[in-house]
Structure formats: structure tokens, C-alpha cells
Amino acid sequence: MSSSTPNSTPSADLDQFRNWQSHWLRSTCQPQGYPVEQILYGTDVKLYFDPQDPWVYKQPDWFMVLEASPALGATPRKSYVVWQETQSPFLVVEFLSPETQAEVLGKTMPGLENTPTKWDVYEGILRVPYYIVFDPTANQLHGFQLGGADYENLASTPQGLWIPELELGLGLWHGSDNGLQRAWLRWYDAQGQWIQPRTLQESSQPNPELNSESLPQTPTEQPWSDIDLAESLKKLGLKTTQT
């Protein structure tokens, strides 16, 4: 799926966006059948993935782990060591920029042929079931899911990307947070209704994610169009599904 809005976000606002977007991802992620204490969320947390090379890590913009160990999840941490915690992330979100495009979309750069990209790690090593890529400048969203050995395009709905195991979808909600008016990644339910954010008290649990105190605003819908992300994917040899 490749979807976008025509508006872009000035670069000066992108740092603010990154700080507040994790709150929307976490506080509106309320999957059915998973107690909140069994879900671990991470933002810019070092993800160690190779016990044979234990100092190598990737740092996802945001990820979630289902059925996380309560014992290992009881202490806030700056890292997540997969071979100790036994569970790989269920879903990873990466924010795309010109600087991160190759790493996020799996294009090996000259001189780094022996270094796996984030795409390589999530797809081939950790086998992360769902990989979401979002360009916050162009407001474009693209999803992948494991199909056999490789990532395949995640089927889209008019509202966004549906994750059946969670009984939730992830789409672009347009509103204001801390005075920043833009598109935010936000979860919605089977009826297409945006999930209301939990309060900090309701969502508080030991995990490595920092949270803002933003409150939801009335959404204003804008149409989507297809631009740069789809072209970037095509240049890297990845198929796109457009809506």
C-alpha cells in the first residue's frame, strides 16, 4: 500500500513529530486478546539481534512485542536483547527520510556489503511479521508482511493497513497535537473508528518508551495521493500497491 496526503511537514517540525508520534502509536494500540502488561513498546530502543555478534544492533523508530516476558519487561531499559527475551518484535515502524531510505528499504550501500540493513534484519533474521514505513514529510504510508521467505506488500483498505492478529488497522489521522497540525499514525478498530488514546495512567507500564501528555483533537480528513515513497520503492525494485 502506498498512500499519502498532498501536504508536507516542514523539517523544523519533524523533530517534534518524532517525539509525539510514539504516544499516538502506543496509546491508541489496544489489541483484542492481549493484556496490556504483555505488550512491550519501544521507541528508539537498541535492538540486539545476533548472539554471535552481540554488540551489533538496529534502532527502530517504534516497535511492539506481543506476549512479552513480564519478568524481563518489569524494568525500563534502553535496549532489547532478542535472544535473552526470546520474542522478536511483532511489528516495526520506521520513519523514512532521504538519509534513512537505503537502510530502511534494504538497499546495500557501497562499502557496507557485509552490514545487514534494517530491512535485512527484520525480514531475514528476526522475521518480524509486519513492517510499516512512513514518510512524515510527504505523509506516505506503506506496509509489508512476511509471505514465505520475503516481505510482500500488505493489502490496504481505504482507511489504512489492517493487522488481523491485532483486530486493528493503522492509518493517517489528521489533527493537532501540542499545536502541531499534521497527519499522525493512529490505530482504528474493525468499524473504522479511531481508537481513543489511553490516559498516561491507564497506559503506564514498565517499558522502554517515553510518552507525551498530548490529548486527541477533532480529526479533519484529507484525500490521499501517490508520490515519492512509491517512486522510491520502485527504484529499489519493490512492488507497490496503490489506492
C-alpha positions as CSV (number, residue, x, y, z in Angstrom):
1,M,0.0,0.0,0.0
2,S,1.3,3.5,-0.8
3,S,-0.9,6.3,0.4
4,S,-0.2,10.0,1.1
5,T,-1.7,13.4,1.6
6,P,-0.6,16.4,-0.5
7,N,0.6,18.4,2.4
8,S,4.1,18.1,3.7
9,T,5.6,18.9,7.1
10,P,8.4,21.5,7.4
11,S,11.7,19.9,8.5
12,A,11.6,22.1,11.6
13,D,8.5,20.3,12.8
14,L,9.8,16.8,12.2
15,D,11.8,16.6,15.5
16,Q,8.6,17.5,17.3
17,F,6.7,14.9,15.3
18,R,9.1,12.1,16.2
19,N,8.8,13.0,19.9
20,W,5.0,12.9,19.9
21,Q,4.2,10.2,17.3
22,S,5.2,7.4,19.6
23,H,2.4,8.5,22.0
24,W,-0.2,8.1,19.3
25,L,1.1,4.7,18.3
26,R,1.2,3.4,21.8
27,S,-1.8,5.0,23.4
28,T,-4.2,4.0,20.6
29,C,-2.8,0.5,20.2
30,Q,-5.4,-1.5,22.1
31,P,-5.4,-5.0,20.5
32,Q,-8.0,-7.6,21.4
33,G,-6.9,-10.6,23.4
34,Y,-3.6,-9.2,24.7
35,P,-3.4,-7.9,28.3
36,V,-1.6,-4.5,28.4
37,E,1.1,-5.9,30.7
38,Q,2.0,-8.5,28.0
39,I,2.7,-5.9,25.3
40,L,6.1,-4.2,25.2
41,Y,6.6,-1.0,23.2
42,G,9.9,0.6,22.2
43,T,10.9,3.9,20.7
44,D,14.5,4.4,19.5
45,V,15.5,1.4,21.6
46,K,18.6,-0.5,20.6
47,L,17.5,-3.9,19.3
48,Y,20.3,-6.5,19.7
49,F,19.6,-9.4,17.3
50,D,22.7,-11.5,16.8
51,P,24.1,-13.6,19.7
52,Q,27.2,-14.4,17.6
53,D,27.9,-10.7,17.3
54,P,26.3,-9.3,20.4
55,W,27.4,-5.6,20.0
56,V,25.6,-5.1,16.7
57,Y,22.1,-3.6,16.9
58,K,19.4,-1.8,15.0
59,Q,17.4,1.1,16.4
60,P,13.8,1.0,15.2
61,D,11.8,4.2,15.4
62,W,9.0,2.2,17.1
63,F,8.2,-1.4,17.7
64,M,5.9,-3.7,19.7
65,V,6.4,-7.1,21.1
66,L,3.4,-9.4,21.9
67,E,3.4,-11.8,24.8
68,A,6.5,-10.1,26.3
69,S,8.0,-11.7,29.4
70,P,6.6,-10.0,32.5
71,A,9.9,-10.6,34.4
72,L,12.1,-9.1,31.7
73,G,9.6,-6.4,31.0
74,A,9.5,-5.2,34.6
75,T,12.4,-2.8,34.4
76,P,12.7,0.2,32.0
77,R,15.5,-0.4,29.6
78,K,17.5,1.3,26.8
79,S,17.9,-1.9,24.8
80,Y,16.0,-5.1,23.9
81,V,18.1,-8.3,23.5
82,V,16.2,-10.7,21.4
83,W,18.0,-13.9,22.4
84,Q,17.5,-13.1,26.1
85,E,13.9,-12.1,25.8
86,T,13.0,-14.9,23.4
87,Q,10.4,-12.8,21.5
88,S,11.1,-10.9,18.3
89,P,9.0,-7.8,17.6
90,F,5.6,-8.4,16.1
91,L,5.5,-5.1,14.3
92,V,8.1,-2.4,13.5
93,V,7.5,1.2,12.3
94,E,10.3,3.2,10.6
95,F,10.1,6.8,9.5
96,L,11.5,7.4,6.1
97,S,13.8,10.3,5.1
98,P,16.4,10.7,2.3
99,E,19.1,9.9,4.8
100,T,17.5,6.6,6.0
101,Q,15.9,5.4,2.8
102,A,18.5,2.9,1.8
103,E,18.8,1.4,5.3
104,V,15.0,1.3,5.8
105,L,14.1,-0.2,2.4
106,G,17.0,-2.6,2.2
107,K,19.4,-1.1,-0.4
108,T,23.0,-2.0,0.4
109,M,25.3,1.0,0.1
110,P,28.9,0.7,-1.3
111,G,31.4,-0.3,1.4
112,L,28.6,-1.8,3.6
113,E,28.1,-5.0,1.7
114,N,28.7,-7.1,4.8
115,T,26.4,-5.0,7.0
116,P,22.7,-6.0,7.0
117,T,20.2,-3.2,6.6
118,K,17.2,-2.8,8.8
119,W,15.1,-4.5,6.1
120,D,17.5,-7.4,6.1
121,V,17.3,-7.8,9.8
122,Y,13.6,-7.5,10.2
123,E,12.8,-9.7,7.2
124,G,15.5,-12.4,7.2
125,I,16.9,-12.5,10.8
126,L,14.2,-11.5,13.2
127,R,11.3,-12.5,10.9
128,V,9.2,-9.5,12.1
129,P,5.7,-10.3,10.7
130,Y,4.7,-6.7,10.0
131,Y,7.0,-3.8,8.8
132,I,5.5,-0.4,8.4
133,V,7.3,2.5,6.6
134,F,6.0,6.1,7.0
135,D,7.4,9.2,5.3
136,P,6.4,12.0,7.7
137,T,7.4,14.7,5.2
138,A,5.2,13.6,2.3
139,N,2.7,11.8,4.7
140,Q,3.0,8.5,2.8
141,L,2.4,5.1,4.4
142,H,3.5,1.7,3.1
143,G,3.2,-1.7,4.8
144,F,4.8,-5.1,4.3
145,Q,4.1,-8.5,5.8
146,L,6.1,-11.8,5.7
147,G,4.9,-14.1,3.0
148,G,7.1,-17.2,3.0
149,A,10.8,-16.1,3.0
150,D,10.3,-12.5,1.9
151,Y,8.3,-9.4,2.6
152,E,5.2,-8.8,0.5
153,N,3.0,-5.7,0.1
154,L,0.5,-5.5,2.9
155,A,-3.0,-5.3,1.5
156,S,-4.6,-1.9,2.1
157,T,-8.1,-0.7,3.0
158,P,-9.5,2.8,2.2
159,Q,-8.5,3.8,5.7
160,G,-5.1,2.3,6.0
161,L,-3.4,-1.0,6.8
162,W,-5.3,-3.8,8.6
163,I,-3.5,-6.1,11.0
164,P,-5.8,-9.1,11.6
165,E,-4.0,-10.6,14.5
166,L,-4.5,-7.3,16.4
167,E,-8.0,-6.7,15.1
168,L,-6.7,-3.2,14.5
169,G,-5.7,-1.1,11.5
170,L,-3.1,1.7,11.2
171,G,-4.0,4.8,9.3
172,L,-3.3,8.5,8.9
173,W,-5.4,10.7,11.3
174,H,-5.3,14.5,10.7
175,G,-5.4,16.6,13.8
176,S,-3.4,18.8,16.2
177,D,-1.0,17.6,18.9
178,N,0.7,20.2,21.1
179,G,0.0,22.8,18.4
180,L,1.4,20.8,15.5
181,Q,-1.3,20.2,12.9
182,R,-0.4,17.3,10.6
183,A,-1.1,13.6,9.8
184,W,-0.4,11.2,12.6
185,L,-0.2,7.4,12.6
186,R,-3.1,6.2,14.6
187,W,-4.9,2.9,15.2
188,Y,-8.5,2.2,14.3
189,D,-11.0,-0.6,15.0
190,A,-12.9,-3.0,12.8
191,Q,-15.7,-0.4,12.4
192,G,-13.2,2.1,11.1
193,Q,-13.4,4.2,14.2
194,W,-10.3,5.9,15.5
195,I,-9.2,4.4,18.8
196,Q,-9.3,6.9,21.7
197,P,-5.9,7.3,23.4
198,R,-5.5,5.8,26.8
199,T,-4.5,8.3,29.6
200,L,-1.0,8.1,30.9
201,Q,-2.3,6.4,34.0
202,E,-4.2,3.8,32.0
203,S,-1.3,3.0,29.7
204,S,1.5,3.3,32.3
205,Q,3.6,0.1,32.4
206,P,7.3,-0.7,32.6
207,N,8.6,-0.4,29.0
208,P,11.3,1.5,27.2
209,E,9.1,4.1,25.6
210,L,8.8,7.8,26.6
211,N,5.3,9.3,26.4
212,S,3.9,12.8,25.8
213,E,0.8,14.2,27.5
214,S,-1.0,15.1,24.3
215,L,-4.7,14.8,24.0
216,P,-6.7,13.9,20.9
217,Q,-8.3,16.7,18.8
218,T,-11.2,16.6,16.3
219,P,-9.9,15.0,13.1
220,T,-10.1,16.6,9.7
221,E,-9.9,14.2,6.8
222,Q,-7.8,15.0,3.7
223,P,-7.5,12.9,0.5
224,W,-4.5,10.8,-0.2
225,S,-2.4,10.8,-3.4
226,D,0.6,8.8,-4.5
227,I,4.0,10.4,-4.7
228,D,7.7,10.0,-3.6
229,L,7.5,6.8,-1.5
230,A,6.0,4.8,-4.3
231,E,8.8,6.0,-6.6
232,S,11.5,5.2,-4.1
233,L,10.1,1.7,-3.7
234,K,10.0,1.1,-7.4
235,K,13.7,2.3,-7.8
236,L,14.7,-0.2,-5.2
237,G,12.9,-3.0,-7.1
238,L,9.9,-3.3,-4.6
239,K,6.4,-3.7,-5.9
240,T,3.8,-1.2,-4.8
241,T,0.0,-1.5,-4.4
242,Q,-1.7,1.8,-4.7
243,T,-5.1,3.0,-3.6
